[in-house]
Amino acid sequence: MRKMRGAIVAALLALLAAPGCGARKGAAGMVRSSVLGTYPKETAALLVLEIKKIRALRPDAPWIKDMAALADRQDGPFREIIGRLGPELMGRLERLSLAVVPRADSSVGYAVLAEGSFDAAKLREALGGSDFLTLVETGETDFSAALLQDTSLALGPKSVLDRMRENAASRGHGLDGNAAILSPLEKVRPEAQLWGALDCRSLQRMFKERPVASDFGKMPLDSPVVQSLVSIAFRGMIGDSVDLDLYGQADAEANAKTLAEAARGLVALGRVGAGRNQAKEWFDFLDGIRIEQRGAEISLRASIPSKTMESLVGQMKTSSQPPAAESAREPAQASTIQAPSTSKSPPRSPVGSAPPVGSSGQSAPAPRGTQTPGDAGP
């Protein structure tokens, strides 16, 4: 009887502890239990998009469709691999992730992982009948594709993909063993559609020899306070708006307080620097930011309105226009500038020269729609 009571008590304790353990794992548990764990152990940053979850919401926000269309405008090896695999790949895609991987030569490596309900046989056929294919290999450019666990496709430099294939064969030696990334991910609830983490110490080492001409709240990025940031985890819920939560970890409470004050300063600076005609959504976004600091932890919550996302994605579409379109506009602009003037007024004299003989000394008025040198901006 005593043994039975002990077993019942142990079972109850296990049931009570189980939800807490699951909550503490958060998104870190997803890394350990999925192919995400095959990323190299030295990964410094991870970004994950839960495509399947986003599709399940069926959001009507136009910016999401526009962002998906950006993939068709990209040139280079990514466009080539999509052409090889066909549109079926995008339809079966369930999760897309990106890892930033430091390299031994101080350069920045990367890997992209596409997970989904893919047909392994078709993937191998697209890769030339094997699990690995190098698409580009020159002096400084290296881009390959590798099939992992029959249902996932990894893209990136060969050296990074080789590490991922080794980790897939022997789990626990990749990102699934990186405490610097997994620990902050324990704060991220796994239902998010967008999530990830940054190992700030690894990123600091990566860019130590590459000074960045920027600052954070009027503090240089190489200042001791900014360098005190140990890690950042984030999650996003995507719908008509994008709701973001960031969780920062500093090495000391005093530094966390200074970082929080700097972040609030940036928000205030954004309001002061906004123009009179700035969109109302920008102010709504700034007003919705909440920054809190408890001990050595910093949390930030923000909501990006749909119209603001449409504006950001619109700028991305403009910047990603094919070079041909840009070059096609330039000759047209040049021909407009070089066209001879139809005005009957005498030609204007160069700055500092005397007026033509017989003239009254007054320059002719400039045609409408033109700028004089004095009117031009700096």
C-alpha positions in Angstrom: 0.0 0.0 0.0 2.8 2.4 0.9 4.5 1.6 -2.4 1.2 2.3 -4.3 0.8 5.7 -2.5 4.4 6.6 -3.4 3.8 5.7 -7.0 0.7 7.9 -7.1 2.5 10.8 -5.5 5.4 10.4 -8.0 2.9 10.3 -10.9 1.1 13.5 -9.7 4.4 15.3 -9.3 5.4 14.3 -12.8 2.1 15.6 -14.2 2.5 18.9 -12.4 6.1 19.3 -13.6 5.5 18.3 -17.2 3.7 21.6 -18.3 6.4 23.7 -16.7 9.1 21.8 -18.4 7.4 22.1 -21.8 6.9 25.8 -21.3 10.6 26.3 -20.4 11.6 24.5 -23.6 9.7 26.9 -25.8 11.1 27.1 -29.3 14.3 25.5 -28.1 12.5 22.2 -28.0 11.6 22.6 -31.7 15.3 23.0 -32.5 16.2 19.9 -30.6 13.5 17.8 -32.1 13.7 18.9 -35.8 16.2 19.2 -38.6 16.9 22.8 -37.4 19.2 21.2 -34.9 21.6 20.1 -37.8 22.7 23.7 -38.3 26.4 24.1 -37.3 26.9 24.4 -33.5 28.7 27.7 -33.9 25.6 29.4 -35.5 25.4 33.0 -34.3 21.9 33.9 -35.4 18.8 31.9 -36.4 15.6 33.2 -38.2 12.6 30.9 -38.7 9.5 31.5 -40.7 6.6 29.0 -40.1 5.1 29.0 -43.6 2.5 26.4 -42.8 1.2 28.4 -39.8 1.1 31.5 -41.9 -0.9 29.8 -44.6 -3.3 28.4 -42.0 -4.3 31.9 -41.0 -5.1 32.8 -44.6 -4.4 36.5 -44.0 -5.8 38.9 -46.6 -3.0 41.4 -46.0 -1.6 42.5 -49.4 2.0 42.9 -48.1 2.3 39.1 -47.5 1.4 38.3 -51.1 3.8 41.0 -52.3 6.6 39.6 -50.1 6.0 36.1 -51.6 6.3 37.6 -55.1 9.7 39.0 -54.3 11.2 35.5 -54.7 10.4 35.6 -58.4 12.6 38.8 -58.8 15.7 37.4 -57.3 18.5 36.3 -59.7 21.5 34.1 -59.1 21.7 30.6 -57.6 18.5 30.8 -55.6 16.5 31.5 -58.8 18.3 28.5 -60.4 17.4 26.1 -57.6 13.8 27.2 -57.7 13.8 26.6 -61.4 15.2 23.1 -61.0 12.7 22.1 -58.3 9.7 23.8 -59.9 6.8 25.7 -58.3 5.8 22.5 -56.5 8.5 23.1 -54.0 7.0 26.4 -52.8 3.5 24.8 -52.5 4.9 22.1 -50.2 7.1 24.4 -48.2 6.2 24.3 -44.5 9.1 26.0 -42.8 11.9 28.3 -44.0 14.9 29.2 -41.9 18.2 31.0 -42.1 21.3 30.6 -40.0 24.3 33.0 -39.8 27.5 30.9 -39.4 30.9 32.3 -38.5 33.8 30.8 -40.5 37.4 30.0 -39.5 38.7 32.7 -41.8 36.6 35.4 -40.0 34.2 35.6 -43.0 30.4 35.2 -42.5 28.8 32.0 -43.7 25.2 31.1 -43.9 22.7 28.3 -44.6 19.1 28.2 -45.7 16.9 25.3 -44.7 13.6 24.5 -46.5 11.3 21.9 -44.7 8.1 20.5 -46.1 6.2 17.5 -47.4 8.6 17.1 -50.3 8.9 14.1 -52.7 12.4 12.8 -51.9 12.7 11.0 -55.3 11.9 14.3 -57.2 14.3 16.2 -55.0 17.1 13.8 -55.8 16.2 13.9 -59.5 16.5 17.7 -59.4 19.9 17.4 -57.7 21.2 15.2 -60.5 20.4 11.9 -58.9 22.2 12.4 -55.6 21.8 14.0 -52.2 24.2 16.8 -53.0 24.8 19.2 -55.9 27.1 22.2 -56.2 25.5 24.9 -58.4 28.2 27.6 -58.3 31.9 27.2 -57.4 34.3 30.0 -58.2 37.1 31.7 -56.4 34.9 33.5 -53.8 31.5 32.1 -54.5 30.3 28.7 -53.5 26.6 27.6 -53.5 25.4 24.1 -53.1 22.2 22.2 -52.3 21.9 19.1 -50.0 19.0 16.8 -49.2 18.7 16.1 -45.4 16.5 13.4 -43.9 14.7 13.0 -47.2 12.2 15.8 -46.5 14.4 18.9 -46.1 16.6 20.9 -48.5 19.6 22.8 -47.3 21.2 25.6 -49.4 24.5 27.4 -48.9 28.3 27.0 -49.1 29.5 23.4 -49.4 31.6 23.6 -46.1 28.5 24.6 -44.1 26.3 21.9 -45.7 28.9 19.2 -45.1 28.7 20.1 -41.4 24.9 19.9 -41.5 25.0 16.4 -43.1 27.4 15.2 -40.4 25.1 16.6 -37.7 22.1 14.9 -39.3 23.8 11.6 -38.9 24.8 12.2 -35.3 22.5 14.5 -33.4 23.5 16.6 -30.5 26.6 18.0 -32.2 25.0 20.9 -34.1 22.7 23.8 -33.1 20.8 21.3 -30.9 23.8 21.5 -28.6 24.4 25.3 -28.7 23.3 26.7 -25.3 23.9 30.3 -26.4 21.1 30.0 -28.9 18.8 27.4 -27.1 18.7 29.2 -23.7 17.2 32.5 -25.1 14.8 30.4 -27.3 13.3 28.9 -24.1 11.5 32.2 -23.6 9.8 32.0 -27.1 6.5 30.3 -27.2 6.4 27.8 -30.1 3.1 29.0 -31.6 4.8 32.0 -33.2 5.0 32.2 -37.0 8.2 34.1 -36.9 10.9 33.5 -34.3 14.6 33.2 -33.7 17.6 34.2 -31.6 21.0 36.0 -31.7 24.1 35.0 -29.9 25.4 38.5 -29.4 28.8 37.5 -28.1 29.5 35.5 -31.3 28.3 38.3 -33.5 30.5 40.7 -31.5 33.5 38.4 -32.3 32.5 38.2 -35.9 32.5 42.0 -36.4 35.3 42.8 -34.0 37.7 43.4 -36.9 35.1 45.2 -38.9 34.1 48.4 -37.2 30.5 49.5 -37.8 30.0 53.3 -38.2 26.8 53.3 -36.2 25.4 53.6 -32.7 22.6 52.5 -30.5 20.8 55.3 -28.8 23.9 57.6 -29.1 26.1 54.8 -27.8 28.8 53.3 -30.2 28.2 49.7 -31.0 31.6 48.9 -29.6 30.9 50.6 -26.2 31.0 48.4 -23.1 27.3 48.8 -22.4 26.2 47.7 -25.9 28.8 44.9 -25.7 27.2 43.8 -22.5 24.2 42.4 -24.4 24.6 38.6 -24.2 21.6 37.4 -26.4 18.4 38.3 -28.0 15.4 36.1 -28.7 12.4 37.2 -30.7 9.0 36.0 -31.8 6.3 37.4 -34.2 2.7 36.8 -34.8 1.7 37.6 -38.4 -1.8 38.7 -39.4 -3.1 42.1 -40.5 -0.3 43.5 -38.4 3.0 42.0 -37.2 3.2 41.8 -33.4 6.8 41.4 -32.2 8.3 40.5 -28.9 12.0 40.8 -28.2 13.8 39.4 -25.1 17.3 40.7 -24.4 19.7 39.4 -21.8 22.5 41.6 -20.5 25.4 40.6 -18.3 24.4 42.9 -15.5 21.3 44.7 -14.2 23.0 48.2 -14.5 23.8 47.5 -18.2 20.3 46.3 -18.9 18.9 49.5 -17.4 21.2 51.6 -19.6 20.2 49.6 -22.7 16.5 50.0 -21.9 17.0 53.7 -21.5 18.8 53.9 -24.9 16.0 52.0 -26.6 13.4 54.4 -25.2 15.6 57.2 -26.5 15.6 55.8 -29.9 11.8 55.7 -29.9 11.6 59.3 -28.8 14.2 60.3 -31.4 12.0 58.6 -34.1 9.0 60.8 -33.1 11.1 64.0 -33.0 12.8 63.2 -36.4 9.6 62.4 -38.2 8.4 64.9 -40.8 5.2 66.8 -40.5 3.7 64.7 -43.3 4.9 61.4 -41.8 2.2 58.7 -42.1 0.0 58.3 -39.0 0.9 54.6 -39.0 4.5 55.5 -38.1 3.4 57.3 -35.0 1.0 54.6 -34.1 3.8 52.1 -34.3 6.1 54.2 -32.1 3.4 54.8 -29.6 2.7 51.1 -29.4 6.3 50.1 -28.4 6.6 49.0 -24.8 10.1 48.6 -23.2 10.6 47.0 -19.8 13.6 46.0 -17.8 13.8 43.5 -14.9 17.1 42.7 -13.5 19.5 41.8 -16.3 16.6 41.2 -18.8 15.0 43.6 -21.2 11.8 43.0 -23.1 10.3 45.0 -26.0 6.9 44.6 -27.5 5.7 46.3 -30.7 3.0 46.0 -33.3 3.7 47.0 -36.9 0.4 48.1 -38.6 -0.5 46.6 -42.0 -0.1 49.9 -43.8 3.4 50.2 -42.5 4.3 46.7 -43.6 2.8 47.5 -47.1 5.2 50.6 -47.2 8.2 48.5 -46.2 7.5 45.7 -48.6 6.8 48.3 -51.3 10.3 49.8 -50.8 11.8 46.3 -51.0 10.0 45.7 -54.3 11.4 49.0 -55.7 14.9 48.2 -54.6 14.8 44.7 -56.1 13.8 45.8 -59.6 15.9 44.1 -62.3 18.9 46.1 -63.5 17.4 46.1 -67.0 14.5 48.1 -65.9 16.8 50.6 -64.2 19.0 51.0 -67.3 16.0 51.4 -69.5 14.9 54.4 -67.5 18.3 56.1 -67.5 18.6 56.7 -71.3 15.1 58.2 -71.3 16.0 60.5 -68.5 19.3 61.4 -70.2 17.5 62.2 -73.5 15.1 64.5 -71.7 17.9 66.4 -70.0 20.0 66.7 -73.2 17.1 67.8 -75.4 17.7 71.3 -76.9 15.6 74.1 -75.5 12.7 75.4 -77.5 12.7 78.7 -75.7 13.4 81.8 -77.8 15.1 83.6 -75.0 18.9 84.1 -75.3 21.1 81.4 -73.8 22.1 81.9 -70.1 25.6 82.9 -69.5 27.9 80.8 -67.3 28.1 81.8 -63.7 30.6 84.6 -63.2 30.8 85.6 -67.0 29.6 88.8 -68.6 26.3 89.0 -70.4 26.4 89.0 -74.2 27.1 92.2 -76.0 23.9 94.2 -76.6 21.9 92.5 -73.9 20.4 94.4 -71.0 22.4 92.4 -68.5 19.3 90.6 -67.2 19.2 86.8 -67.6 16.2 85.3 -69.2 13.7 83.6 -66.9 14.1 79.9 -66.6 11.4 77.8 -68.3 8.8 76.3 -65.9 9.6 72.9 -64.5 13.4 73.5 -64.4 15.8 74.1 -61.6 18.5 76.7 -61.4 21.8 75.8 -59.8 20.8 77.9 -56.8 17.6 76.0 -56.4 19.2 72.6 -56.4 19.6 70.7 -53.2 23.0 69.8 -51.7 
